Amino acid sequence: MKLLIALCLSVAVTSLTPSLADPADWTTGPFDMPESAIYDPIHDRIVLSVMGGDPGAADGDGTLALLSPDGAVLDRAWVAGLDAPKGMAIVGTTLLVADLTRLHEIDLATGTVMRSLDLEGAVFLNDVTSDGTRAFVSDLMANRIWLYTDGLALPWLQNDRLAHPNGLLLEEDRLLVGSWGEGLRADFSTEMPGALLAVDLSDREITVLADAVGNLDGIVRLNGALLVNDWITGALFRIEADGTAHVIAEHAPGLADIGAYEDMLLLPAMLDGTLSAQTVP
């Protein structure tokens, strides 16, 4: 994915002072392009996807790392031999991992890759969200969302209004989608910033919750607040009920797929190569 690499290089040389960001509870690294972090409540640990260089290359350099809730690295290569792993979600005792055009089923207890599903027609799988039984997977470059259930992944929604869907969050009767934006340019910037969308699970109708927010990556619900982040600028937003987006913290560019558990916000810094955690009251 040469375009994404070019973007990473161009953004990496800019500087954004985290003037609004509170100090992290802990920061751990270095990791080679960390992308997504989720908490595993069954084993009381954090799983971090590490792409290992080119985010679009099927090079076998991707890994999953394990960390304790206080940031200690338990295993840097708990799962190895992946390509460019990104979003993750837990279904039962299985960890689902989006990896380019494949969805891996990994035994959460052992780290064994039980099966890798080739999603026919997939271009650039990105995020995964689940209610513990079913999961949804975004395809950034195909304007498509996949549904995984009973060990089978099928296209669920194809619509240009998704505008390069990235982050996902499943909430009861709706799927929240963070779009990258319309009019994708060669440097991966967009003509229009991405929006926070809601897709009704029954009729798949798309509603705009917050328009023109940024090039959105992660979505979390933490202490009742709906939070999203902009990968390009590193800005962290709180989305109000009326659709207003308030910047509540500014981090370095390359803030990727944020995660949350209890009152902790997980902040994978792709370009800085770190994972941080911050208590949110």
Solvent accessible surface area in square Angstrom, and as a share of the most:
residue,aa,sasa,rsa
1,M,53,0.23
2,K,176,0.74
3,L,74,0.37
4,L,15,0.07
5,I,51,0.26
6,A,50,0.39
7,L,7,0.03
8,C,7,0.04
9,L,120,0.60
10,S,57,0.37
11,V,14,0.08
12,A,57,0.45
13,V,127,0.73
14,T,79,0.46
15,S,108,0.70
16,L,56,0.28
17,T,96,0.56
18,P,71,0.45
19,S,83,0.53
20,L,93,0.46
21,A,23,0.18
22,D,94,0.49
23,P,121,0.76
24,A,44,0.34
25,D,81,0.42
26,W,37,0.13
27,T,80,0.46
28,T,20,0.12
29,G,31,0.30
30,P,106,0.67
31,F,17,0.07
32,D,81,0.42
33,M,28,0.13
34,P,0,0.00
35,E,5,0.02
36,S,1,0.00
37,A,1,0.01
38,I,32,0.16
39,Y,43,0.16
40,D,0,0.00
41,P,91,0.58
42,I,99,0.50
43,H,70,0.31
44,D,81,0.42
45,R,28,0.10
46,I,0,0.00
47,V,0,0.00
48,L,0,0.00
49,S,0,0.00
50,V,11,0.06
51,M,1,0.00
52,G,10,0.10
53,G,28,0.26
54,D,43,0.22
55,P,0,0.00
56,G,22,0.21
57,A,27,0.21
58,A,81,0.63
59,D,62,0.32
60,G,32,0.31
61,D,84,0.44
62,G,0,0.00
63,T,27,0.16
64,L,0,0.00
65,A,0,0.00
66,L,11,0.05
67,L,0,0.00
68,S,18,0.12
69,P,42,0.27
70,D,101,0.52
71,G,5,0.05
72,A,54,0.42
73,V,51,0.29
74,L,102,0.51
75,D,58,0.30
76,R,116,0.42
77,A,52,0.41
78,W,37,0.13
79,V,6,0.04
80,A,64,0.50
81,G,51,0.49
82,L,5,0.03
83,D,17,0.09
84,A,0,0.00
85,P,0,0.00
86,K,5,0.02
87,G,0,0.00
88,M,6,0.02
89,A,9,0.07
90,I,33,0.17
91,V,24,0.14
92,G,46,0.45
93,T,100,0.58
94,T,24,0.14
95,L,0,0.00
96,L,0,0.00
97,V,0,0.00
98,A,0,0.00
99,D,1,0.01
100,L,20,0.10
101,T,54,0.31
102,R,70,0.25
103,L,0,0.00
104,H,2,0.01
105,E,14,0.06
106,I,0,0.00
107,D,38,0.20
108,L,1,0.00
109,A,64,0.50
110,T,90,0.52
111,G,9,0.09
112,T,76,0.44
113,V,60,0.34
114,M,101,0.45
115,R,108,0.40
116,S,40,0.26
117,L,26,0.13
118,D,111,0.57
119,L,8,0.04
120,E,164,0.73
121,G,49,0.47
122,A,13,0.10
123,V,81,0.46
124,F,8,0.03
125,L,0,0.00
126,N,8,0.04
127,D,7,0.03
128,V,6,0.04
129,T,11,0.07
130,S,29,0.19
131,D,81,0.42
132,G,35,0.34
133,T,100,0.58
134,R,78,0.28
135,A,0,0.00
136,F,2,0.01
137,V,0,0.00
138,S,0,0.00
139,D,0,0.00
140,L,6,0.03
141,M,56,0.25
142,A,16,0.12
143,N,22,0.12
144,R,41,0.15
145,I,0,0.00
146,W,6,0.02
147,L,41,0.20
148,Y,15,0.06
149,T,50,0.29
150,D,144,0.74
151,G,22,0.21
152,L,100,0.50
153,A,13,0.10
154,L,100,0.50
155,P,78,0.49
156,W,20,0.07
157,L,20,0.10
158,Q,100,0.44
159,N,50,0.25
160,D,113,0.58
161,R,126,0.46
162,L,0,0.00
163,A,9,0.07
164,H,30,0.14
165,P,0,0.00
166,N,4,0.02
167,G,0,0.00
168,L,6,0.03
169,L,36,0.18
170,L,22,0.11
171,E,33,0.15
172,E,161,0.72
173,D,98,0.51
174,R,71,0.26
175,L,0,0.00
176,L,0,0.00
177,V,0,0.00
178,G,0,0.00
179,S,2,0.01
180,W,8,0.03
181,G,1,0.01
182,E,97,0.43
183,G,31,0.30
184,L,49,0.24
185,R,115,0.42
186,A,76,0.59
187,D,71,0.37
188,F,2,0.01
189,S,30,0.19
190,T,17,0.10
191,E,116,0.52
192,M,101,0.45
193,P,60,0.38
194,G,1,0.01
195,A,10,0.08
196,L,0,0.00
197,L,7,0.03
198,A,8,0.07
199,V,0,0.00
200,D,51,0.26
201,L,29,0.15
202,S,101,0.65
203,D,89,0.46
204,R,111,0.40
205,E,107,0.48
206,I,10,0.05
207,T,69,0.40
208,V,67,0.39
209,L,48,0.24
210,A,3,0.02
211,D,103,0.53
212,A,48,0.38
213,V,19,0.11
214,G,6,0.06
215,N,16,0.08
216,L,0,0.00
217,D,3,0.02
218,G,0,0.00
219,I,8,0.04
220,V,10,0.05
221,R,99,0.36
222,L,5,0.02
223,N,87,0.45
224,G,59,0.57
225,A,28,0.22
226,L,10,0.05
227,L,3,0.02
228,V,0,0.00
229,N,0,0.00
230,D,9,0.05
231,W,6,0.02
232,I,38,0.19
233,T,58,0.34
234,G,0,0.00
235,A,10,0.08
236,L,6,0.03
237,F,20,0.08
238,R,85,0.31
239,I,12,0.06
240,E,55,0.25
241,A,120,0.93
242,D,119,0.61
243,G,19,0.18
244,T,55,0.32
245,A,35,0.27
246,H,80,0.36
247,V,64,0.37
248,I,56,0.29
249,A,6,0.04
250,E,45,0.20
251,H,26,0.11
252,A,34,0.27
253,P,15,0.10
254,G,0,0.00
255,L,4,0.02
256,A,0,0.00
257,D,10,0.05
258,I,5,0.03
259,G,7,0.07
260,A,35,0.27
261,Y,25,0.09
262,E,137,0.62
263,D,57,0.29
264,M,23,0.10
265,L,1,0.01
266,L,0,0.00
267,L,7,0.04
268,P,0,0.00
269,A,17,0.13
270,M,11,0.05
271,L,42,0.21
272,D,86,0.44
273,G,6,0.06
274,T,32,0.19
275,L,0,0.00
276,S,16,0.10
277,A,0,0.00
278,Q,18,0.08
279,T,55,0.32
280,V,33,0.19
281,P,149,0.94
